[in-house]
Amino acid sequence: MRIAMNAWSIPAHIPFDAMFAQIAAAGFAGIELNLDRTDSSAHSLTSETDSQAIRQIRSLSEQYRLPVCSVSTSLYGANQLGSADGAERRRGQDVIKRQLELARALDAGAILAVPGGISDQVMRLDAYAYAKEAILEIKGEIEASGIMVGLENVWNSFFLSPSDLSGFIADLDSPAIGAYFDVGNVAVFSRPEDWIAALAGRIVRIHIKDFKRGASWYSGHFVNLYEGSINWLSVMASLRQAGYDGWMTAELATMPQYPELLYQMTASAMKHMLET
């Protein structure tokens, strides 16, 4: 497995060149970039990112030997694939298409997609059906792109169990669509190891962050690696047993006063995980 950092963990004012230099210096093997709204940060990909900007990013990637391992996004919250509104679902499809375009241009290999849509306006089963339909409609484009699509378990009450996510992926029936499993996102209510076992053979990418459970059920907060309740020795054993040997990407809150310390701490923790 190889370790990477998501660009959301870098303070927003830091430009691409400084970000690549700092993440490489900390010892990471790759970086995950994000498709965001315009002016979200100095190192975001946007709808306006053009071929010249892509060339500059590729040049930095080569200079620092830091490949872009995947492309995530913050845009699915307002463009839900499981929405009852057809126009909103089409916007969600457009987000996927833009991510695929950027991933191809950056040789990223994979994108992260969020098939949510549960709200007071749409029942969970209906949201599932809408999201599946939206993805199936562009399944051909996904497969033709050569890019893997990883569906992530985020805190939107869409995937509440390992079987929810594995079943959803199975219904899509595509070798180009799998899971982008976030270890920390399930720790508040379940064991990450159970999810990894259920998703064996279907995991495209891994997000890691730690979670410290509270005294009451469904309580707690995200913390830095090895500061929480997740049994990382067991998680790593489960990943190896599942045959996963791809990217592990840290997605943590920024440390504005001393960002380089966060990078160094995180890289050290992740290297320790790989060695144990």
Beta strands, then each sheet from edge to edge (+ up, - down):
strand 1: 2-6
strand 2: 30-35
strand 3: 68-73
strand 4: 110-113
strand 5: 148-152
strand 6: 177-182
strand 7: 203-208
strand 8: 210-213
strand 9: 220-223
strand 10: 247-250
sheet 1: 3+ 2+ 1+ 10+ 7+ 6+ 5+ 4+
sheet 2: 8+ 9-
end
